[in-house]
Amino acid sequence: MKGDARSAQDKALEINLDGVKHGTIAEIGAGQEVARWFFHVGKASATIARSISAYDMAISDGMYGPTQHYVSRMRLSSMLDREYDQLVKQLNETRGGRNAFFVFADTVATHGSARASGGHGWLGIRFQDQPGAEPSEVIIHIEMLDAFNASQQEAVGLAGVNLIYGAFYWHQNPPVLIQRLMDGLDRRRVEIDMIKFSGPVFKGLDNRLMSLQLLEQGLTDAAMFTAGGEVVQASEVLHGRPVVIERGSFCPVTNVTLAMLDDAVRQLRREPDVPPDAPVVVMEMTLNNLMTGRSIDHQDFLARADVLGALDKMVMISSYTRFDGVTTYLRQYTQNSIGFVAGVPTLSAIFDEQYYGEFQGGILEGLGRLFRGRVELFAYPTVSATGELETADRLKNSPKLGHLYEHLLENGFIKPVREFDNAQLYVTPGDVLKKIQAGDPSWADFVPPPAAALIRQNQLFGLKK
């Protein structure tokens, strides 16, 4: 049955025997690993109009135009544009009535065992779902985790065949397409940290939900998208930049949520050695934040993302339960400063030893990972149940952790936010959510106006007219 093949060999052969799909495979940086599968199984002449590689920079620039980064989304797009236009121009008259055209392209950097990290690459396919149709497109970014160059090349070949096969046979079911990208692979070898669908066969598909699928299916630990909902790969927005990140459920965003971020950034910018670049501000939701019961409500996720977008905030979703995991993730893309923004209750939880049981060095190792490089944790005050103001200066830890906490506080790793408005410090997102769902109109007093307007307009979070 079509669409049931699992191995790269069976997938390539099924496509070759189909007799309808016809196109170009263009690869830069890892040999002809994807095209090789189609030639290896036989009958490739029915499928491959041309296979091409361009390794010399002058040749590559002559074909696809100059670029600053050869392994980038921009270079991949140039490859898809040129190869698809040329394919249609040369073959549409003779084959357009019976063939569905496609172009697969990849631009990849592999690294040998001398490198601490593996390679990475951009892969994409532009395809017609039937002869004469307007093309659709799927692009992905992969991190290759194998230690050796040859193994990384093999992984590129498998991922590429999976992408081509998925686009042809699973475009009507994108979550399955995503799942099948890992056929013959696993997370020890490949991480897929960005995917974008576009074109008529994916009309109405929200790529933010597809980013969430990457996490839910375990293909990555983090994904990002802009305030406008455009999915991005982390290096595209974080490379070398200072970052300020606030973690939370954002269900909904409150005035205090926003004040925490704004007051912390304001304090950061006043520091004498602050980097000249404006920090990239990121709002992070974890899978745990998104859980309602045992599952994730996708519409609830979109509601939170929409509200953050209305506030012009970039969004990150992750599977990191601890802060040190976020530092490790961000350090892949920037060695600049990282600022975490957290309330005092969250700061207290960071010093709970039970969360560091997996480390041989316990909480010391965990905090060492958290504060790797220049990392500052801006602690925002809160009001206790008894009405007492709680600040980072007054945080009470267990006696054996007291000296460790004081060290981090005195040396500027933990920084109390000094200027704040305590008028609504007692308000929590949970309190506001209850008011929204109960029809209590006072909820709007505790939410930023753009967020309140969107909640009303789209009746988010259970709001009823």
C-alpha positions as CSV (number, residue, x, y, z in Angstrom):
1,M,0.0,0.0,0.0
2,K,1.3,3.4,-0.9
3,G,2.7,5.4,2.0
4,D,3.5,2.4,4.2
5,A,7.2,2.0,3.4
6,R,9.5,2.4,6.3
7,S,13.1,1.9,5.1
8,A,14.8,4.4,2.9
9,Q,15.4,1.7,0.3
10,D,11.7,0.9,0.1
11,K,10.6,4.5,0.0
12,A,13.0,5.4,-2.8
13,L,11.9,2.4,-4.8
14,E,8.2,3.2,-4.3
15,I,8.7,6.7,-5.6
16,N,10.8,5.5,-8.6
17,L,8.1,3.0,-9.5
18,D,5.3,5.5,-9.2
19,G,6.1,7.1,-12.5
20,V,4.4,10.4,-11.7
21,K,6.9,12.3,-9.5
22,H,9.7,13.8,-11.5
23,G,12.2,16.4,-10.4
24,T,15.6,17.6,-9.3
25,I,17.8,16.8,-6.2
26,A,20.4,19.5,-5.4
27,E,22.7,19.0,-2.5
28,I,25.5,21.0,-0.9
29,G,27.9,19.9,1.8
30,A,27.3,16.2,2.4
31,G,27.8,14.5,-1.0
32,Q,24.8,13.2,-2.9
33,E,23.5,11.2,0.0
34,V,19.8,11.7,-0.8
35,A,20.1,11.2,-4.5
36,R,22.2,8.1,-3.9
37,W,19.2,6.2,-2.5
38,F,17.2,6.7,-5.7
39,F,20.0,5.6,-7.9
40,H,20.9,2.7,-5.7
41,V,17.4,1.1,-5.8
42,G,17.1,1.4,-9.6
43,K,14.5,2.9,-12.0
44,A,15.8,6.4,-11.0
45,S,15.3,7.7,-14.5
46,A,11.6,7.8,-14.0
47,T,12.0,10.1,-11.0
48,I,15.3,12.1,-11.2
49,A,15.5,14.7,-14.0
50,R,18.8,16.0,-12.6
51,S,21.0,15.6,-9.5
52,I,23.5,18.3,-8.8
53,S,26.1,19.5,-6.2
54,A,27.9,22.8,-6.1
55,Y,30.8,22.8,-3.6
56,D,33.0,25.6,-4.9
57,M,31.8,28.9,-3.4
58,A,32.1,30.7,-6.8
59,I,30.2,28.0,-8.5
60,S,27.5,28.0,-5.8
61,D,27.2,31.8,-5.9
62,G,27.0,31.8,-9.7
63,M,24.1,29.4,-9.5
64,Y,22.2,30.6,-6.5
65,G,23.5,34.1,-5.8
66,P,25.9,35.4,-3.1
67,T,25.2,34.7,0.5
68,Q,26.9,35.3,3.9
69,H,26.0,31.8,5.2
70,Y,26.1,28.8,2.9
71,V,24.3,26.6,5.4
72,S,21.2,28.7,6.0
73,R,17.5,29.0,5.2
74,M,18.3,31.8,2.7
75,R,20.6,29.5,0.7
76,L,18.1,26.7,0.8
77,S,15.3,29.0,-0.5
78,S,17.6,30.2,-3.3
79,M,18.3,26.6,-4.3
80,L,14.6,25.7,-4.3
81,D,13.7,28.8,-6.3
82,R,16.3,28.4,-9.0
83,E,16.0,24.6,-9.4
84,Y,12.2,24.6,-9.5
85,D,11.9,27.5,-12.0
86,Q,14.4,25.8,-14.2
87,L,12.7,22.4,-14.0
88,V,9.3,23.8,-14.9
89,K,10.8,26.0,-17.7
90,Q,12.6,23.0,-19.3
91,L,10.0,20.2,-18.8
92,N,6.6,21.7,-18.4
93,E,5.8,21.5,-22.1
94,T,6.8,17.9,-22.5
95,R,5.9,16.5,-19.1
96,G,3.6,18.9,-17.3
97,G,0.5,17.0,-18.2
98,R,1.5,13.7,-16.7
99,N,4.2,14.5,-14.1
100,A,4.0,16.2,-10.7
101,F,7.2,18.2,-10.5
102,F,9.4,18.5,-7.3
103,V,12.7,19.8,-6.2
104,F,14.5,18.6,-3.1
105,A,17.5,20.6,-1.8
106,D,19.8,20.5,1.2
107,T,22.7,22.6,2.4
108,V,24.6,20.8,5.2
109,A,27.8,21.2,7.3
110,T,29.1,17.9,8.7
111,H,31.9,17.8,11.3
112,G,34.4,15.1,12.1
113,S,35.2,13.5,15.5
114,A,37.6,16.3,16.4
115,R,34.6,18.6,16.9
116,A,32.7,18.5,20.2
117,S,29.4,18.9,18.4
118,G,27.9,17.4,15.2
119,G,26.8,19.1,12.1
120,H,23.6,20.8,11.0
121,G,21.7,21.4,7.9
122,W,18.7,22.8,6.1
123,L,16.5,20.5,4.0
124,G,13.5,21.3,1.9
125,I,11.2,20.1,-0.8
126,R,9.0,22.1,-3.2
127,F,6.4,19.8,-4.9
128,Q,3.2,19.5,-6.8
129,D,0.7,17.2,-5.2
130,Q,-0.6,16.4,-8.7
131,P,0.4,17.4,-12.3
132,G,-0.2,21.1,-13.0
133,A,-0.9,22.0,-9.4
134,E,0.6,25.1,-7.7
135,P,3.6,23.9,-5.6
136,S,3.7,23.5,-1.8
137,E,6.8,23.3,0.4
138,V,8.2,21.8,3.5
139,I,11.5,22.9,5.0
140,I,13.3,21.6,8.1
141,H,16.4,22.3,10.1
142,I,18.3,19.3,11.6
143,E,21.1,18.9,14.1
144,M,23.3,15.9,13.4
145,L,24.6,14.3,16.6
146,D,26.7,11.5,15.4
147,A,30.4,11.8,16.2
148,F,31.7,10.9,12.8
149,N,31.4,12.6,9.4
150,A,30.3,9.4,7.5
151,S,27.5,8.7,10.0
152,Q,26.3,12.3,9.7
153,Q,26.2,12.0,6.0
154,E,24.2,8.8,6.3
155,A,21.7,10.6,8.6
156,V,21.3,13.3,6.0
157,G,20.4,10.8,3.4
158,L,17.8,9.1,5.6
159,A,16.2,12.4,6.6
160,G,16.1,13.6,3.0
161,V,14.4,10.5,1.7
162,N,11.9,10.6,4.6
163,L,11.1,14.2,3.8
164,I,10.5,13.6,0.1
165,Y,8.4,10.5,0.9
166,G,6.4,12.3,3.6
167,A,5.7,15.3,1.3
168,F,4.4,13.0,-1.4
169,Y,2.3,10.5,0.7
170,W,1.6,12.2,4.1
171,H,1.0,15.9,3.2
172,Q,-2.7,15.5,4.1
173,N,-1.7,14.5,7.7
174,P,1.2,16.7,8.8
175,P,1.6,15.2,12.3
176,V,2.2,11.8,10.7
177,L,4.6,13.4,8.2
178,I,6.5,14.8,11.1
179,Q,6.6,11.4,12.9
180,R,7.8,9.6,9.8
181,L,10.7,12.0,9.3
182,M,12.5,9.9,11.9
183,D,12.1,6.5,10.2
184,G,15.5,4.7,10.5
185,L,16.7,7.5,12.9
186,D,16.5,8.4,16.5
187,R,17.3,11.3,18.8
188,R,20.8,10.0,19.5
189,R,21.5,10.8,15.8
190,V,19.3,13.6,14.7
191,E,17.3,16.4,16.2
192,I,14.7,18.3,14.1
193,D,14.3,21.7,15.7
194,M,12.3,23.6,13.0
195,I,9.7,22.7,10.4
196,K,7.7,25.0,8.2
197,F,4.8,24.1,5.8
198,S,3.5,26.4,3.1
199,G,1.5,26.2,-0.1
200,P,-2.0,25.2,-1.1
201,V,-2.0,21.6,0.3
202,F,-1.2,23.1,3.7
203,K,-3.7,25.9,3.6
204,G,-4.9,26.9,7.0
205,L,-2.2,24.9,8.8
206,D,-0.7,26.8,11.8
207,N,3.1,26.2,11.9
208,R,3.2,27.0,15.6
209,L,1.2,23.9,16.1
210,M,3.7,22.0,14.0
211,S,6.5,23.3,16.2
212,L,4.6,22.0,19.2
213,Q,4.3,18.7,17.4
214,L,8.1,18.5,17.2
215,L,8.3,18.6,21.0
216,E,5.3,16.4,21.6
217,Q,6.8,13.7,19.4
218,G,10.2,14.1,21.0
219,L,12.0,15.3,17.9
220,T,13.5,18.3,19.7
221,D,13.6,19.9,23.1
222,A,12.9,23.5,22.1
223,A,11.3,25.4,19.2
224,M,10.8,29.1,18.6
225,F,8.5,31.5,16.7
226,T,8.2,35.2,16.4
227,A,5.4,37.5,17.6
228,G,4.0,37.3,14.1
229,G,3.9,33.5,14.3
230,E,6.8,32.9,11.9
231,V,8.7,29.7,13.0
232,V,12.5,30.3,13.3
233,Q,15.5,28.2,14.1
234,A,17.2,29.5,17.2
235,S,20.5,30.6,15.5
236,E,18.6,32.8,13.2
237,V,17.5,35.1,16.1
238,L,19.9,34.4,18.9
239,H,23.3,34.1,17.3
240,G,25.8,36.1,19.4
241,R,23.0,38.2,21.0
242,P,22.2,38.9,24.6
243,V,19.0,37.2,25.7
244,V,16.4,37.9,28.4
245,I,14.0,35.1,29.0
246,E,10.9,34.8,31.2
247,R,9.4,31.4,31.8
248,G,5.7,30.9,32.7
249,S,2.3,29.5,31.8
250,F,1.0,32.9,30.5
251,C,-2.5,31.7,31.0
252,P,-3.2,34.6,30.7
253,V,-0.4,37.2,30.7
254,T,-1.0,39.6,33.6
255,N,0.2,43.1,34.2
256,V,2.6,41.7,36.7
257,T,3.9,39.2,34.1
258,L,4.8,42.1,31.8
259,A,6.1,44.3,34.6
260,M,8.5,41.6,35.7
261,L,10.1,41.6,32.2
262,D,10.1,45.3,31.6
263,D,11.5,46.2,35.1
264,A,14.2,43.5,34.8
265,V,15.3,44.7,31.3
266,R,15.3,48.3,32.5
267,Q,17.6,47.4,35.4
268,L,19.8,45.3,33.1
269,R,20.3,48.2,30.7
270,R,21.5,50.4,33.6
271,E,24.4,48.1,34.4
272,P,27.8,49.6,33.5
273,D,29.1,46.6,31.5
274,V,25.8,45.8,29.7
275,P,26.4,44.6,26.1
276,P,25.6,47.4,23.5
277,D,23.1,45.2,21.6
278,A,19.5,45.3,22.7
279,P,18.7,41.9,24.2
280,V,16.4,39.4,22.4
281,V,13.4,39.1,24.7
282,V,11.8,35.6,24.8
283,M,8.8,34.3,26.6
284,E,9.1,30.5,27.3
285,M,6.4,28.0,27.9
286,T,7.3,24.4,28.8
287,L,5.3,21.3,28.0
288,N,4.5,21.1,31.7
289,N,3.1,24.6,31.6
290,L,0.8,23.6,28.7
291,M,-0.5,20.4,30.2
292,T,-4.2,20.3,31.2
293,G,-4.6,16.9,32.8
294,R,-2.6,14.4,30.8
295,S,-2.7,16.1,27.5
296,I,-2.1,19.5,25.8
297,D,-5.0,21.5,24.6
298,H,-3.8,22.8,21.2
299,Q,-6.3,25.6,21.1
300,D,-5.3,26.7,24.6
301,F,-1.7,26.8,23.4
302,L,-2.6,29.0,20.4
303,A,-4.6,31.3,22.7
304,R,-1.5,31.9,24.9
305,A,0.7,32.3,21.8
306,D,-1.8,34.7,20.2
307,V,-1.8,36.9,23.4
308,L,2.0,36.9,23.6
309,G,2.1,37.9,19.9
310,A,-0.3,40.7,20.5
311,L,2.2,42.0,23.1
312,D,5.0,41.7,20.4
313,K,6.8,38.9,22.2
314,M,8.9,36.1,20.8
315,V,7.8,32.7,22.0
316,M,9.9,29.6,22.9
317,I,8.4,26.3,23.8
318,S,10.5,23.7,25.5
319,S,10.6,20.4,27.4
320,Y,13.1,21.9,30.0
321,T,11.7,21.6,33.5
322,R,14.8,23.2,35.1
323,F,16.5,26.5,34.3
324,D,19.9,24.9,33.7
325,G,18.5,23.1,30.7
326,V,17.6,26.5,29.2
327,T,21.1,27.8,29.7
328,T,22.6,24.8,28.0
329,Y,20.3,25.2,25.1
330,L,20.9,29.0,24.7
331,R,24.7,28.5,25.0
332,Q,24.6,26.6,21.7
333,Y,23.8,29.9,20.0
334,T,25.2,32.7,22.0
335,Q,28.1,33.3,24.4
336,N,26.6,36.7,25.2
337,S,24.8,37.5,28.5
338,I,21.7,35.6,29.5
339,G,19.1,37.1,31.9
340,F,16.4,35.0,33.5
341,V,13.4,36.8,35.0
342,A,11.6,34.9,37.8
343,G,9.4,35.6,40.8
344,V,10.7,34.9,44.3
345,P,8.6,31.6,44.6
346,T,10.3,30.3,41.4
347,L,13.7,31.4,42.8
348,S,13.0,29.4,45.9
349,A,12.1,26.3,43.8
350,I,15.5,26.6,42.0
351,F,17.2,25.9,45.3
352,D,15.2,22.8,46.0
353,E,17.6,19.9,46.0
354,Q,15.1,17.3,44.8
355,Y,15.3,18.6,41.3
356,Y,19.0,17.8,40.9
357,G,19.0,14.1,41.7
358,E,20.2,13.1,38.3
359,F,23.4,15.0,38.7
360,Q,26.4,13.4,40.4
361,G,27.3,16.8,41.8
362,G,23.7,17.4,42.9
363,I,22.5,21.0,43.2
364,L,26.1,22.4,42.9
365,E,26.4,20.8,39.5
366,G,22.9,22.0,38.5
367,L,23.6,25.6,39.5
368,G,27.0,25.5,37.8
369,R,25.2,24.6,34.6
370,L,22.6,27.3,35.2
371,F,25.1,30.1,35.7
372,R,27.4,29.1,32.9
373,G,29.1,32.1,31.4
374,R,27.5,35.5,32.1
375,V,24.1,34.6,33.5
376,E,22.0,36.7,35.8
377,L,18.7,35.8,37.4
378,F,16.5,38.8,38.1
379,A,14.3,38.0,41.0
380,Y,11.0,39.8,41.1
381,P,9.3,40.3,44.5
382,T,6.0,38.8,45.5
383,V,3.4,39.2,48.2
384,S,2.9,36.2,50.5
385,A,-0.5,34.9,51.6
386,T,-0.2,36.9,54.8
387,G,0.5,40.1,52.8
388,E,4.2,40.3,53.5
389,L,6.5,41.5,50.7
390,E,9.0,38.7,49.8
391,T,12.2,39.7,48.0
392,A,15.4,37.9,47.0
393,D,17.3,39.6,49.8
394,R,15.0,37.9,52.4
395,L,14.7,34.5,50.8
396,K,15.0,31.7,53.4
397,N,16.9,28.6,52.3
398,S,17.8,25.5,54.2
399,P,20.9,26.1,56.5
400,K,23.2,24.0,54.4
401,L,22.4,26.1,51.3
402,G,22.5,29.5,52.9
403,H,26.2,30.2,52.1
404,L,25.7,29.0,48.5
405,Y,22.8,31.4,48.1
406,E,24.6,34.3,49.7
407,H,27.6,33.7,47.4
408,L,25.4,33.9,44.3
409,L,23.6,37.0,45.6
410,E,26.7,38.9,46.6
411,N,28.5,38.2,43.4
412,G,25.6,39.3,41.1
413,F,24.4,36.0,39.8
414,I,21.1,36.6,41.5
415,K,19.9,40.2,41.3
416,P,16.8,41.5,43.2
417,V,14.7,43.7,41.0
418,R,14.8,47.0,42.9
419,E,12.2,49.2,41.1
420,F,8.7,47.7,40.9
421,D,5.0,48.6,41.4
422,N,3.6,46.5,44.2
423,A,-0.1,47.4,43.5
424,Q,-0.9,44.0,41.8
425,L,1.9,41.8,43.2
426,Y,-0.7,39.6,44.9
427,V,-2.3,38.8,41.5
428,T,-1.5,35.4,39.8
429,P,-2.5,34.2,36.3
430,G,-4.6,31.5,38.0
431,D,-6.6,34.2,39.8
432,V,-7.2,36.0,36.6
433,L,-8.2,32.9,34.7
434,K,-10.8,32.1,37.3
435,K,-12.3,35.5,37.0
436,I,-12.4,35.2,33.2
437,Q,-14.1,31.9,33.3
438,A,-16.5,33.0,36.0
439,G,-17.6,36.1,34.0
440,D,-16.2,38.5,36.5
441,P,-15.4,41.7,34.4
442,S,-12.7,42.8,36.8
443,W,-10.3,40.4,35.1
444,A,-9.5,43.1,32.6
445,D,-8.0,45.3,35.3
446,F,-5.2,42.8,35.7
447,V,-4.3,42.2,32.0
448,P,-2.4,44.4,29.6
449,P,-4.9,46.3,27.3
450,P,-3.8,44.6,24.0
451,A,-4.1,41.2,25.7
452,A,-7.5,42.1,27.1
453,A,-8.7,43.3,23.7
454,L,-7.7,40.0,22.0
455,I,-9.2,37.9,24.8
456,R,-12.5,39.7,24.4
457,Q,-12.4,39.6,20.6
458,N,-11.7,35.9,20.3
459,Q,-13.3,34.8,23.6
460,L,-10.1,33.1,24.8
461,F,-9.5,31.2,28.0
462,G,-13.2,30.3,28.4
463,L,-14.5,33.8,28.3
464,K,-18.2,33.9,27.4
465,K,-20.2,36.8,26.1
